[in-house]
Amino acid sequence: MSPLLHPAPNGPSRAPLALYVHWPFCVSKCPYCDFNSHVRAAVDQHRWRAALLADLAHEAGRTTGPLSSIFFGGGTPSLMPPATVAALIEAAEQAWGFAPGIEITLEANPSSVEAARFADLAAAGVNRVSLGLQALDDAALAHLGRAHGVAEGLAALDTAQAAFGRVSFDLIYARPGQSAAAWEAELTRALSFGTEHLSLYQLTIEPGTRFATEAAAGRLTLPGEDDAAGLFELTRGVTAAAGLPAYEVSNHARPGAESRHNLTYWRYGDYAGIGPGAHGRRGGLATLRHKKPENWLAAIDRRGDGLESETALSPRERMHEALVMGLRLDAGIDLARVAALGGVAVDEAIDTGAARLLTAEGLIDQHGTHLRATGAGMLVLNAVIAALAR
């Protein structure tokens, strides 16, 4: 097991501090996307840089470093001017300090225009990029509303691998009409590119998206539950055989190459979130920024931060969140830590009767205070969590 996958120490104060920066703008809205992304004819880059720096300063006044990771998400952060990225990284280092080997990730679309910025983004301090390739099939990319084709996407991947020390990319599977053989061939090709990390997501219909409208009208049909489960198991088998086993429901990596930033989320560590719609968890508080870009900017202008709400979480809420997040990891959770968050005894952290039943059904493994979902349990993880949660 990679050292990164050992349970974190008890208590959120010992967890690494991470910073999430949300850039909300995209060139176009993908039909499957329910993220906080917006299309605008123009963006006042000077104003946005100043606003993000102000939001960062607000969070820096309420947390202590050093930072273990920074993640630029979106939206499409590769549309950010590299100078803005550099300014935020510099401000973050001045405010918190950096832990040795800090991971600084930026999500990017694999277009030739954005790939041309990769060298400047690397010079700004980004050392890991996550590319939204999404498919290695031109017809599938067109259906997913992506602006790039396979050739352009792979050219961007080559550019990314030359510019950054660490590279990941996303693929979407369980697409309409996709057979197991076709997905296996596509995944095998993806693994041949030599990246250290893959994020592999099953296509889901999210409320409010264009795909939701098409599905409701009968124009879009996804694989059934049994077929989707088969694709999930196939994905885990192929990636494990290639040396990139699953370490989370949808994420696969060479040992030691896991996303340190996302591990902070899943281990229920503290993180600051800035930018429109960004969530944060710090010191037992849940923070949420205004979602609409214009509302977030207006809040910055009024008082210097983009907060919409800052809510104290009860011990039970923190315990539940830690359970929900931690069981996504193949390594599972330390029930002693979860119980400590809730201020309860270990045997009160979960429904022990449900745990015995789930163990008998082969859906979870429990050894002492360590609990994890099995491969079969990962297929029905939401139901497993619902049964265990008190």
C-alpha positions, 0 to 999 in steps of 0.5 A: 500500500502506498504511504498516501493511503494509510489512514490520516491521524486523528482530528482535522487539525493534523490533516494537511491544509489544501486550497481550492480555487474555482474559475467559473468560466467555460467557452461552452457548457457541456450537455452532461455538466452540472458543475458551477460553470458559466459562459460569458462574452467577456471577462474583466481579467484585472478585476477577477485577479484582484477579487480572487486575491481578496478572497484568498486573503480572507481565508488566509486570515482564518487558517494556518499553513503550510499548504500541502496542495492547491487545486485550480478547478472549474469551469475551465481554469486553463482559460485563466491568464498564467499571470493570474495563476502565478499571482495566486500561487505567490500570494498563497505561499506568502500567506500560508507557506508551502509544505515540501513537495506541494502539489499544484494542480490545474484542470485543463481542456485539451485544445490547442489554444489552451495547450499553448499556455502550458509552458507558461502555467508550468513557469507560474508554479503549476506542477500537475495538470488534469486534462479533460480528454473525456473520450478517445472517439471523435463521435463520442466527443461530439455527442458529449459537446466537447470542442476538441477532437481526438487528434487535438486532444492527444496533441495537448496530452503530449504538450502537457507531458512535456511541460508538467512533471505529473499528468492525469486525464479524464475519460467518461464511459458507460456512454449510450451504445458503448459495448464492453469490448469498445470500452476495454479497447479505449481504456487500453489505449488510454493506459498506453500513453503512460500517465501516472493517473486516470479519472474514469467516470461513468456517464450520469444524468444530472438534473438541470443538464441538457442530457437530462432534458434529452433523457426525459424526452426518450432521446438518450438512454444509458446502459442498464444497471447490470451493464454499467456494473460490468463496465465498472468491474472491467475498468478496475480489472484493466487498470489494476493489471496495468499498474494503476489500481483504483484508489477511489471510486473513480480514480486510478493511479500508480502507487504514490501518484494519487491526487494529494489534494483530493485525498485531503477531501476524502480523508476529511482534512481541512481545506479553504475554498475560494472563487464562485461556488467554492466549498470549504471545510475549516475548523469545524465550519462549512464555508460556501461562496456565492455561486453566480459569478456576478454575485460573488464579485458583488460580495467581494466589492462589499466586504472583501470576501465571496462568502455566502454562508459559514456554518458550524457543523455539529460533531454528528455532521462531521462524523457523517461527512467523514464516513461518506467521504472516507468510504470512497477510498479503497483504503477505507476509514479508521472508525476511531477517527470518525468516532472522535469527530462525532464525540462518540465511542467507536461502536457508536460511529456506525450501525453495527448491526448493519455492518455485520449484515454488510460483512456477511454479504461481502460488501464491506471488510472490517478489521478492528477499527478499520473498515472499507468497502469491497469491490462489490460494495463499491458498486452499491456504495451509496446504499452501503453508506446509507445503511452504516450511517447513524 
